Amino acid sequence: MSRQPTVAPPRLPPAQDLAIHVLGNGTRQSDEFLKGVISHVQRHRLNWHLTHAIPQILEQLLLSAEPSLGGLRRPVAVIGFLTDPQLLRVLRSVRLPVVTCSMGTPDLPGLARVLPDDQGIGQMAARFLLAQGFRHFALWGRPLPGRTARFDAFRRTLAAAGTATTCRSFIPAADRKLDEDFLSFTGISPGPLAVFCHQDHDAAFVREFCFNLGLGVPGQVAILGVDDDPGICLRSEPFLSSVALPWNSLGRRAAEILHARLSGAEVASLTQLPPLRVVARASTGRVPSPDRLVEKIRRLIDQHPGRQWTLAAMAATVGNSPRTVQRRLHAAGMDLRRQLLNRRIDAAEELLAANHHTIDQVRERCGFNSRQAFYQAFKARHGCGPADWRSRSVG
């Protein structure tokens, strides 16, 4: 079994107050990351002096022989969004401890990376869109070098679903006949096309692209992004669905890793955290079933996930025999128990993220009869229980 690469601890000068420079990028994700860092510092009462760093000034300070520059102290470590290649070269040359959450940062000696799990993002996106009834898919965007895991996992999840699907990649800058190719691909299936975009800004571009081509969203094209950036998702018409990432938890984890390293411990060179959930909005409206009975059952589950829906109870509610309901659901490729469980977890995620109810209150409102069943359902989807998931989600 191969050993996880580690980053060796640095040698620190004695200090009462450690100057830690934080690199941001002016986004909501950056703000949440910083909140996570501050949370760890306050919880452990660390003697860290956090300073917002500007890459150019930080570079000058690191190359200077002086202990400070313009009142800014030379840092003992750097944490945050490291995207400037020149600054990265300088940091490597001075051998400063660095923990970054930038997805494009290469795996380099002495650098610890804390990143969202691309494979988990792709799996979550594919499962969500399949559950919405889509069978016709496109991937949009150009992943950074070495960052294809998100789309690769999406394709693998489609293949493992056991249903007939189509999927094609679109890279705008590399496709000279983009308009023609996209329109042609949307027309090969009787159902709408679901486009999974590498990031939210790609999703916003696809929305405008579809508008210019006269394609309705979500009627003809559904769009799903990644990051859940309200500055993008809530400024689009319709609002964009997106995979939410745990930036607060990434900040806390990055601070934990830097804390350990400054304390003399070796740390893993790469740590990955799973995505939180799909925040469903109007851009991914569910594909209606052509069977009115099946569609009625889906609406009942959506509206009342907390009810104890047995096959007999559902049959009585829709005015059909259990055998008829079972046969029609099977023909539509729908399993009542699986559909109900997925909707209950979705509802629980919404309540937990709002942070207004206790774990038990959420469990009861969403129809889970026991704490063990609730825990196991969350564990199966997210790899952790509801309490840990809430902690990752809201900090």
N, C-alpha and C positions, 0 to 999 in steps of 0.2 A: 504493500500500500504506500503510495507516494506521500511525502510529507509536505504539508502546506508551506509555501515560501513565507519567510518571516523577514521583518525589518529589525535590525539591531538597534539597541538603545543608544542615544547620543551621550556625549560627555558635556555636562552643563556646568557653567561657572556658578559659584555660590550666589544666590540672589534671594532677597526677601519677596520680590514682586516680579514674576516672570512676564515679560512682554510677549504676548501672543498676537500676531497679526492675522486678521480675518479678511479673506478675499470674498467679496460678494459680486453679484452681477445686476443688481437693481430690480430683480424680479420677486414675485411672491414666493417662489421656491427658495430664493436666497434668504428672504426674511424668515421663513419657517425654519430653515436650516440654522440660522443664527439663534433663533429662540431655543432650539434644541441644544446648541452649544452652551448658551447661558444657563439653561436648566441644569445641565451637568455641573457647571462651575458653581452654581449656587447650592446645589444639593450637597456637594462635597466640600464646600467652603474653600475652594482652591485660591491660591494667591496668584491668579492669572490677571494680568492687565490686558483686556481685549481692546484692540485698536483696529478700526476699519482701514484697510490698506488699499492704496492706489498702486497698481502694478509698476508704473514708471518710477514713482517715488521710492517704493520698496526696493526696486532694482538699484537705484542710486545709493540707497542706504546700505545695502548689502555689499556693494562694491567699494564703499568708502571705508577708510581706516578709522573713522571717528565712531564713537559709541552712539552718537545721535546726530540727527540732521533736521534742522528746522524745528527742534523740540520733539521730534519723533525718535523714540529709542530703537536701537537695533534689536530685532526680535530674536528670541531663542527658538521659535517655531512658527510655522505658518499653517493655517487651516482654512478650507473653504473651496471656492470655485477657481481652480487654476487652469486658465485657458490661454494665457500669454506664453508663446513658445520661448521668447527671449528670457522672460522671468524664470521659466522652468530650467533653462540652461544655467542661469545664474544660481538658482537654488541648489542645483546639483553640484556646481563647482564649489560652493561654500559649505556643502554637506549639512544643510539645515534640516531638522525634522519637518516633514510635510505630510499632512493628511488632506487628501482632496476628494471631492465628490463629483468632479467633472468627468462626464462620460467619455470625452475625447482624449483624456490624459493617458499616455502610453504607460505600460507596465515597466517602470524603471527601478534600478537599485536604490534603496533608501526611501522610496515613495510608498506610502500606505494609501490605498484607495477604498472608499466606502461608497458603494453604488447601488442603485435599484437593480433588481434581478431581471435582466432582459428576458430570460426564458420564462419566468413567471408572468411577465407582462404579456408576452405572446400567447401563452396558454389561457390566461384570463380573458383576453380579448376574443380569442376564437370561441371559447365556451359560451361567452355572453352572446355573441352574434348567432351562434348555432341555436341557442335557447330562444332567441328572438324569431327563429324560423327562416333565417337566411341560408341559402345554399349556393350562392353565386358571389365570389369574393375577388377583391383586388387589394394589392399591397401598394402603398404610395410613399415615395420618399427614397432618399439615398442614405442608407446607414453609414456611419463613419467606418473607416477601415477596422476590421476586427470586431465590428459591432452588429453582426448579422443575426445574432442569437434570437432577437425579438421576432423577426420575420420567420426564421427557421422554425422556431417553436410554434408559431401560428400555423404554419403548413403541416407540421407533424400532428398537431392537435386535430386539425381538420381530417387528416388521413386516418387517425385513430377513432374518429367518431362513428365510422361505419356507415355513413350516409354519402350519397353521390353529391360531390361538390365540384365546382370549378374555381380556379384561383390563378391570377396573373399579376405580375409585378409591373408597376409603372414608375419610371425614373424620369421626371420631366425634362431635365437638362440633356438627357441622352436619347430622347425620343423625338425625332424631327416631325413625325406624323402623329403627334400626341392626340390632337382633337379627333382625327379620323379613327385612330386605334381605339380610343376610349369609347367613342360612340358605337363602334362596331362590337366591342366587348359587352357593352351594356345590352345589346340587342340579341345576344345568343341564348338568353334564358328568359322564360316567361315571367320569372320573379324579379324583384328589385336586386340591384347590385349593392353589396356592403363593402365599403372601402375602409381598410384599417391603415391609418396613417402613423408614421414613425413618431411624430410629435404633434402638438396642437397647432403649431403654425402651419404645418403641412395640411392639417384638416381644414383650417380656415382658407387656405389656398384652393383646396378641392371644392369647397363650397362656392367660391367665386367662379371657379372653372366650370362647375356644373351650371351655374346661373347663366354664364355666357354661352353655354351650349344649349340652353333651353331645357335642361334636365331638372326635374323636381326633386327636392330633398325634403322629406325622406321617401316620397312616393316612388321615384325611380332609382334613386341612389341614397343609401344610408352612409353616414360618416362617423367614424370613431377615432379619436385622437389619443394622445398620451400626455399627461402632466396635470390635467384638470386646472389649467390656468384661467381664472375667471376673466382676466383682461382680454383673453382671446375667446373662450367658450361662450361667455355671456354677452359678447358684442356681435356675435354672428346671428343671422336670421335664417333658419331657426337656431336655437341654442345648440351647441355641440356637445355630444356625449364624449366622455374621456375616461381613461384609466388613471385613477388618482394614485400618486406615489407618496411614500411616507417621509417627506422632507424633514419634518420635525424629528422623527426617529433617526434619520440619517445624520442629522446634526448632533444628537445625543451620542450616537454610536461613534461618530468621528471624534468627539471630545473624549469619550472613554478610551479610545485607542491612543489618542495623543497623550492623555493622562498616564496611561500605562507605559508608554514609551519614555516619557519624561521622568517616570519613576524608576526606570532602569530595566523594564521588561522588554522582551522581544514580542513583536506583534505580527499578525498575518498581513501580507502585502495586499490582499484583496478580501473585502467583506461585502456581501450582498444581502440586501433586505427585500422581501417580497412586496409586490404592489398591494395597495389597500383594497380597492374595489373599483368597479365600473360605475361612474356617476352617469346614470342614464338620463338623457334629455331628448328633446324632440328630433334630433338629427338621426336617431336610430329607432324610429317607430317600429313596432313589431309587425312582422308580416302576417296578415290575417289568414286564418285557415279557410279553404274553400268549403269545408264542412261546417255548417252553421252550428251544429251540436257541439263539435269540438271547440269552436270559437267561443261559444257560450260557457263551456266548462273552463276554458282559459281565463275568461273575464271573471268568473266567480272566484277562482283561485287568486287572481291578482287583487281583487277587491276585498276578499276575506281570507287571507292566509292563515289567520289564527283559528279558524274553525277546524273541527275534527272531521275532515273530509274522508270518510270511507267510501268505497265504491258504491255501497248501498245508499249511503246518505246523498252522494252526488246524483245517483240515478233518480232518487225520489225528488230531488230539487229540480232537475231538468225534465222530469216527466217521462222517463224512459226506463226500460228494464236494465238491471246491472249487466246482463249479457250484451245488450245492444250498445251500452256505453263502452264496455270493454272492447267490443269489436271495432267500433268507430275510432276509438283512441288508438288502437293497435294499427289500424289502417293509416292513420295520420302520423305514425311514428312517435306517439306520445305515451309516456308512462305516467299514470296519475300520481303515484307516490314520489317519483323523481321530480316531477313538475312542482308538486306541492312543497317538497323539501327545498328546492332551489329558491322558490318564491319566499319561503319563510326565512331563509338565510339572507336574502336580499332585504327583506323588511327589517330584520334584526340589525343588519349593517346600517341602515338608515337611522334607526333609533339610537344605536350605540354611538354613531358619529355625531348625532345631535347632542348627546351627553346630558339629557334631561331625566333619564330613568336609571334605576339600578339594574344590575345584570338580571336579577330574578324577575323584575317587572317586564323587561324586554322579552325574556324567555316565555313568560306567561302570555303576553300580548301576541306573540308570534306562533303560539300553538305547540311549543315544545313541552312535553309532559314531565320531563325530568331534567335536572342539571346535567346529568351524564349524557343524555341525548343531545342537549344543546351544545355541550363541550365537544362531543364527537363530531357533530355536524360542522362546527367551525374548524376543528382540527383537520378534517378531511379537505376543506376548501383552502384554508389559509396556513395550515401548519402550526397553528396556535389556538388557544381557547379564546372566548369572547372578551375576557378581561384584558389579556395581552393585546388582542387586536385593537381594543378601544385605546389602550395606552399608546400604541403605535399611531393611531389615527388622530387623536386629539392632544397627545403629549401629556 
